Amino acid sequence: MSDATGLGAADPFADLIEPFSRRGVDLGLERLRGALADLGHPERRFAAVQVAGTNGKGSVCTLVHQALLATGLRAGLYTSPHLVSWTERIRLGADCITAPELRRHLQAAEPAARRRGLTPFELVTAAAFLAFADSGQELVVLEVGLGGRLDATSCHPGREVVGFASIDLDHAEFLGPDVATIAGEKAGVLQPGVVAVSGPQRPEAAAVLRRRAEELGAELRWPPLLDRQRWPLGLPGAVQSANGAVALGMLQALAERGWRIDEAAIRQGFAAARWPGRLQPHRWQGIPLLLDGAHNPAAASALRAELDADPGRYGLAPGPRRWVLGMLAAKQGPAILEALLGPADRAWIVPVAGHSSWTLAALREVLAAGPQPGLAAQLQAAEDPGSAIREAVQATDAERACLGAGCGDPAVIVAGSLYLIGQLLADAPGVRV
C-alpha cells in the first residue's frame, strides 16, 4: 500500500522504509512468514484479534482497543494508514510507539526484510510484531491493511476472534471487480474454530462470509446494531452503531474465551474512543473545517447521509456546502462526487501530495458521460488544499445572511482521501493525532 507522511516534510524513517518501496503492493504471506521466522517468531509471543472490511475497520479497532485498556490489560493496536507519522500505526498500550523505538525495531527487522524481499507494509508489520513482543503486550488488535487472505497481519497464527466491518467496493485493482470477490478476499482471515463477528453487509458479501465460515467450521455471529443510548460512544456518526456492534461482539467473544473483560470496562473504553480524520472538527489557520476521509463511494454516501441528518452538529451552515476534495487516481472519483455533492454545492478539486490524483479535467470528462453531467459545473480546481480552503471561505450571499443572523462561521468540508487529511493535520503546529 502506498503511504504519505504529510505536506512533503522529510520522513524520518525514509532511510529504512523507502528502499523497500520498489515492490509496491505485492500481496502474499510467505515473505513475511520467512522474515518472522528469521526474527525468532515474535508473532507467537502475544495473542491477537483481527478486523477486516472496507469501511469502519479503524473505528472497530479503536473501540476494542480502548475497552481492553480499560480492563487493565497490556493491549496493543496496529492500524493503517497513518495520517501524519508512521508511529501512529503502532500503539503500545495507550500511547503511540516513540520514534526511537520504531527506528530500533525497523533496524532489527531490516536484515531479514532485505533477505526476504519484503514490501514496506510487511517491513512495518514485522517491526510492529517485534515491538508488541518486546514490550510484553498481552493482546493486540490488528487492522487488516488490504484484503485479508494475503494481508501481512494474517501472519499472526492465533487470531481466535475476528471482526468484519462493512465490505464494499474499494481497491478493486488488487481485490477483484465486485463485492462478492472482494468479500472472498476479506473472508480469508477466517480460520477453523474462530468466532467471527460481522456488522451488516450487502447480501452478496454476507453470502460469501456465511459460506466460508461454514466451510471452515468457524462461528459467524451477526449482532444487532448497538443501542447508543445504552452504549455511548466517543466516535460520532450513525455508522458507529454498526461498528460498535462488531466491537462489542468481539469483546464478548473474548470474554467467553477467558479474557477478563467486564461490561464496566467496555462502557469506559467505548466512551473514551477517538479516531482522527473521521467527522473531525479542525481549525486550519483559523478557518473551521470538518475532516473526513470518505475515500470510496460507500464512505462518501455515509458522510452525506450523516451531514444531511444533522448539519448543525458539524458546524455547517444551512444551504449549499463547500467542499475541498482530493481523490487518488486509483479511486472511484466520479462516484465519490455523485455521492457527496448536493445540487447547489461547490467543490474545489486539489491534488494529494505525493500521489497520482484525479484532476478537474479528468473528472469533467467522465462526469459528462455519466448520470449526473451537471456536477461538472459545480467543480473548480485549486493548486493545493490551502488555496482551495481560502477560496471556499468566500461566503455566498446566503451564507452572509446566515452569518449576520449569528449562526457562526460555517465549516468547509475536506474529504476524498485520508492522505489529504494527513496533509492538513501535519500543517497544524504541534499537532498530536
C-alpha positions in Angstrom: 0.0 0.0 0.0 1.3 3.5 -0.7 1.8 5.8 2.2 2.0 9.5 2.9 3.7 11.4 5.6 2.3 14.9 5.3 3.0 18.1 3.4 6.1 16.9 1.7 8.1 17.1 5.0 11.1 14.8 5.4 10.1 11.4 6.5 12.3 10.5 9.5 12.0 6.8 8.6 12.6 7.2 4.8 16.1 5.7 5.0 14.7 2.5 6.4 11.4 2.2 4.6 11.9 3.8 1.1 14.5 1.2 -0.1 11.7 -1.4 0.0 9.2 0.8 -1.9 10.1 -0.6 -5.3 8.0 -3.7 -4.6 4.8 -1.5 -4.1 1.7 -3.6 -3.3 2.6 -7.3 -3.6 0.1 -9.4 -1.5 1.3 -12.6 0.0 2.3 -14.3 3.3 5.4 -16.3 2.6 7.9 -13.5 2.5 6.8 -12.1 5.9 6.5 -15.6 7.4 10.0 -16.3 6.5 11.2 -13.0 7.9 9.3 -13.6 11.2 11.0 -17.0 11.4 14.4 -15.3 10.9 13.5 -12.9 13.8 12.6 -15.6 16.2 8.8 -15.6 15.7 7.8 -12.5 17.7 4.2 -13.0 16.5 4.0 -16.1 18.7 4.6 -14.0 21.9 1.3 -12.2 22.0 -2.4 -13.0 21.4 -4.3 -11.1 18.7 -7.7 -10.3 17.3 -8.1 -9.1 13.7 -10.5 -6.7 11.9 -11.2 -6.8 8.2 -13.6 -4.9 6.0 -13.7 -1.9 3.7 -15.1 1.0 5.8 -15.1 1.1 9.6 -12.2 -1.1 10.4 -10.3 1.5 12.3 -13.3 2.5 14.3 -13.9 -1.1 15.3 -10.2 -1.5 16.2 -10.1 1.6 18.4 -13.3 0.7 20.2 -12.0 -2.8 21.0 -8.5 -1.5 22.0 -9.9 1.2 24.3 -12.1 -1.4 26.0 -9.2 -3.7 26.5 -7.1 -0.9 28.0 -10.0 -0.1 30.4 -9.7 -3.7 31.7 -6.1 -3.2 32.7 -4.8 -5.5 30.0 -1.5 -4.7 28.3 -3.1 -4.2 24.9 -1.5 -3.1 21.6 -3.0 -1.7 18.4 -1.8 -1.9 14.8 -3.6 0.2 12.2 -3.0 1.7 8.7 -2.6 4.0 7.0 -1.3 6.8 9.2 -2.2 10.5 8.9 1.0 12.3 9.9 3.6 9.9 11.3 4.4 6.2 10.9 4.4 6.0 14.7 0.6 6.3 14.7 0.3 2.8 13.3 1.6 1.1 16.4 0.2 1.7 19.9 1.9 0.0 22.9 -0.8 0.4 25.5 -2.5 3.8 25.3 0.4 5.5 23.5 1.9 5.5 20.0 5.3 3.9 19.8 8.0 6.5 20.1 10.1 7.4 17.0 13.3 5.9 18.6 11.5 2.7 19.4 10.1 2.4 15.9 13.5 3.1 14.4 15.1 0.4 16.6 12.6 -2.2 15.6 12.8 -1.3 11.9 16.6 -1.6 12.1 16.2 -5.0 13.8 13.9 -6.2 11.1 15.9 -4.8 8.2 18.3 -7.7 7.5 15.5 -10.2 7.4 13.4 -7.8 5.3 16.2 -7.5 2.7 16.8 -11.2 2.6 13.2 -12.0 2.1 12.3 -9.0 -0.2 9.6 -7.5 2.0 7.3 -4.7 0.9 7.1 -1.5 3.1 3.9 -2.7 4.7 5.4 -6.1 5.5 8.5 -4.4 7.0 6.5 -2.2 9.2 4.3 -5.1 10.2 7.5 -7.1 11.2 8.7 -4.1 13.3 5.2 -3.8 14.9 5.3 -7.5 15.9 8.8 -7.1 17.3 7.5 -4.0 19.3 4.5 -5.8 20.6 6.6 -8.8 21.7 9.4 -6.7 23.2 7.0 -4.6 25.2 5.1 -7.5 26.7 1.7 -6.8 25.1 -0.8 -9.5 26.1 -3.4 -8.9 23.4 -3.1 -6.9 20.2 -5.8 -5.6 17.9 -4.7 -5.9 14.2 -6.4 -4.0 11.5 -6.1 -5.6 8.1 -4.2 -3.4 5.6 -5.6 -4.7 2.3 -7.9 -7.6 1.7 -7.3 -10.2 4.4 -6.4 -13.6 2.9 -3.0 -12.4 1.8 -2.6 -9.4 4.2 0.6 -9.2 6.3 -1.5 -9.1 9.5 -2.8 -12.6 8.7 0.7 -14.0 9.5 -0.3 -13.9 13.2 -1.2 -17.5 13.9 -3.5 -17.2 16.9 -6.4 -15.0 15.9 -9.3 -16.7 17.7 -11.7 -13.7 17.3 -12.1 -11.7 14.1 -14.4 -8.9 13.1 -15.8 -7.7 9.8 -16.7 -4.1 9.2 -18.7 -3.1 6.2 -17.5 -4.7 2.9 -17.9 -2.7 -0.3 -16.0 -1.8 -3.5 -12.5 -0.5 -2.9 -9.0 -1.5 -4.1 -10.6 -3.4 -7.0 -7.3 -3.4 -8.8 -6.0 -5.8 -6.1 -9.0 -7.5 -4.7 -11.4 -8.0 -7.5 -14.1 -6.2 -9.6 -17.2 -6.9 -7.5 -18.3 -7.0 -3.9 -18.6 -10.8 -3.8 -15.0 -11.3 -5.0 -13.7 -8.7 -2.5 -15.6 -10.3 0.3 -13.9 -13.6 -0.6 -10.5 -12.0 -0.1 -11.6 -10.5 3.2 -13.2 -13.8 4.3 -9.7 -15.2 4.0 -9.0 -14.1 7.6 -11.3 -16.9 8.8 -9.8 -20.0 10.3 -11.2 -23.2 11.8 -12.7 -22.7 15.2 -12.6 -18.9 15.3 -15.5 -16.7 16.3 -16.2 -14.1 13.7 -18.5 -11.1 14.3 -19.9 -9.1 11.4 -21.7 -5.9 11.0 -24.5 -5.5 8.4 -23.3 -6.5 4.9 -24.6 -6.3 1.4 -26.3 -9.6 0.5 -23.6 -10.8 -1.8 -20.9 -10.1 0.9 -23.0 -11.8 3.6 -23.4 -14.9 1.5 -19.7 -15.2 1.0 -18.9 -14.8 4.7 -21.6 -17.4 5.6 -20.3 -19.9 3.0 -16.7 -19.6 4.0 -17.4 -19.8 7.7 -19.4 -23.0 7.2 -16.6 -24.5 5.1 -14.0 -23.8 7.8 -16.1 -24.6 10.9 -15.9 -21.0 12.1 -18.7 -19.5 14.1 -20.2 -16.4 12.4 -22.2 -14.0 14.6 -24.5 -11.2 13.4 -25.2 -8.9 16.4 -27.9 -6.3 16.2 -27.0 -2.6 15.8 -25.6 -1.1 19.0 -28.1 0.8 21.1 -26.1 4.0 21.6 -28.4 5.2 24.4 -27.2 2.2 26.4 -23.7 2.1 25.0 -22.5 5.7 24.5 -19.5 6.0 22.1 -16.8 8.6 21.7 -17.0 8.3 18.0 -19.5 10.4 16.1 -21.8 9.2 13.2 -24.7 6.9 12.7 -22.4 4.3 11.2 -20.8 3.7 14.6 -23.9 1.8 15.7 -22.7 -1.0 13.3 -19.1 -0.6 14.2 -19.9 -0.6 17.9 -21.9 -3.8 17.5 -18.9 -5.6 15.9 -16.6 -4.3 18.7 -19.0 -5.4 21.4 -19.4 -8.8 19.8 -15.7 -9.3 19.6 -15.2 -8.3 23.2 -17.9 -10.7 24.4 -16.3 -13.5 22.4 -13.0 -12.7 24.1 -14.7 -12.8 27.5 -16.1 -16.2 26.6 -12.6 -17.4 26.0 -11.4 -16.4 29.4 -10.2 -12.8 29.0 -11.0 -10.6 31.9 -13.4 -8.2 30.2 -16.5 -6.8 32.0 -19.3 -4.5 31.0 -18.0 -1.6 33.0 -14.7 -1.7 31.2 -16.4 -1.9 27.8 -18.5 1.2 28.6 -15.5 3.1 29.8 -13.5 2.2 26.7 -16.3 2.9 24.2 -16.8 6.4 25.7 -13.0 7.1 25.5 -12.6 6.0 21.9 -11.3 8.6 19.4 -10.5 8.1 15.7 -8.9 11.1 13.9 -9.8 12.0 10.3 -13.4 10.9 10.5 -16.0 13.6 11.1 -13.3 15.5 12.9 -13.7 19.2 13.6 -10.4 21.1 12.9 -9.2 24.6 12.5 -6.6 25.4 9.8 -5.1 28.9 10.0 -8.2 29.9 12.0 -10.6 28.5 9.4 -13.1 25.9 10.7 -13.0 22.6 8.8 -14.7 19.3 9.0 -12.4 16.5 8.1 -13.5 13.0 6.8 -11.6 10.6 4.6 -14.6 9.4 2.6 -12.2 7.7 0.1 -14.7 5.4 -1.6 -18.4 5.7 -2.7 -19.8 3.8 0.3 -17.9 6.1 2.7 -19.0 9.1 0.8 -22.6 8.1 0.9 -22.3 7.6 4.7 -20.8 11.0 5.1 -23.5 12.7 3.0 -26.3 10.9 5.0 -24.7 11.9 8.3 -24.4 15.6 7.3 -28.0 15.6 5.9 -29.3 14.2 9.1 -27.7 16.8 11.5 -25.7 19.5 9.7 -25.7 21.8 12.7 -23.8 19.3 14.8 -20.9 19.6 12.4 -20.8 23.3 12.1 -22.4 23.5 8.7 -24.5 26.5 7.6 -27.9 25.9 6.1 -27.9 25.7 2.3 -25.2 24.7 -0.2 -22.0 23.2 1.1 -18.4 23.9 0.2 -16.0 21.0 -0.3 -12.3 20.7 -0.7 -11.7 17.3 -2.3 -8.6 15.4 -3.2 -9.0 11.9 -4.5 -6.4 9.3 -5.6 -6.5 8.4 -9.2 -7.0 4.7 -8.3 -10.2 5.6 -6.5 -13.7 6.0 -8.0 -13.6 9.8 -8.1 -16.7 10.5 -10.1 -18.8 8.1 -8.0 -17.5 9.8 -4.8 -18.6 13.2 -6.2 -22.0 11.8 -7.1 -22.4 10.6 -3.6 -21.2 13.7 -1.8 -22.4 16.8 -3.7 -25.9 18.3 -3.5 -27.4 20.2 -6.4 -26.0 23.6 -5.3 -22.8 22.5 -3.6 -19.4 23.7 -4.8 -16.2 21.7 -4.7 -12.6 22.6 -5.2 -10.5 19.7 -6.6 -7.0 19.5 -5.3 -4.0 17.2 -5.8 -3.0 14.9 -3.0 0.7 15.5 -2.4 2.9 12.6 -3.4 0.1 10.6 -5.1 -1.4 10.4 -8.5 -4.7 12.2 -8.1 -7.9 13.0 -10.1 -7.7 16.3 -11.9 -10.6 18.6 -12.7 -10.2 17.9 -16.4 -10.4 14.1 -15.9 -13.4 14.4 -13.6 -15.3 16.6 -16.0 -14.7 14.2 -18.9 -16.1 11.2 -17.0 -19.0 13.1 -15.4 -20.1 14.4 -18.9 -20.9 10.9 -19.9 -22.4 9.8 -16.6 -25.8 10.0 -14.9 -25.1 13.5 -13.4 -23.3 15.5 -16.0 -24.4 18.8 -14.3 -21.9 18.0 -11.5 -19.1 19.2 -13.7 -20.3 22.8 -13.4 -20.0 22.6 -9.6 -16.3 21.9 -9.7 -13.2 24.1 -9.9 -9.6 23.4 -9.4 -7.1 24.7 -6.9 -3.3 24.3 -6.8 -3.2 23.0 -3.2 -5.5 22.4 -0.2 -4.6 25.8 1.4 -5.6 27.8 -1.7 -8.8 25.8 -2.0 -9.8 26.4 1.6 -9.2 30.1 1.3 -11.3 30.3 -1.8 -14.0 28.2 -0.3 -14.5 30.6 2.7 -15.5 33.4 0.4 -19.1 33.4 1.6 -22.1 33.4 -0.7 -24.8 35.9 -0.2 -27.0 33.3 1.5 -24.2 32.4 3.9 -23.5 36.1 4.7 -27.1 36.4 5.7 -26.8 33.4 7.8 -23.7 34.8 9.5 -25.5 38.1 10.1 -28.1 36.1 12.0 -25.4 34.9 14.3 -25.2 31.3 13.3 -21.4 31.2 13.3 -18.6 30.7 10.7 -19.7 27.7 8.6 -17.2 24.9 8.2 -15.6 23.8 4.9 -15.7 20.0 4.4 -12.4 18.4 3.4 -12.7 14.8 2.1 -11.8 12.3 -0.5 -8.6 10.8 0.9 -7.1 10.2 4.3 -3.7 11.3 2.8 -5.3 14.7 2.2 -6.5 14.8 5.8 -3.0 14.0 6.9 -1.6 16.9 4.9 -3.8 19.3 6.7 -3.1 17.8 10.2 0.6 17.8 9.5 0.4 21.6 8.7 -1.0 22.3 12.1 1.6 23.5 14.7 2.1 21.0 17.5 -0.5 18.6 16.1 -0.9 15.4 18.0 -3.0 12.8 16.2 
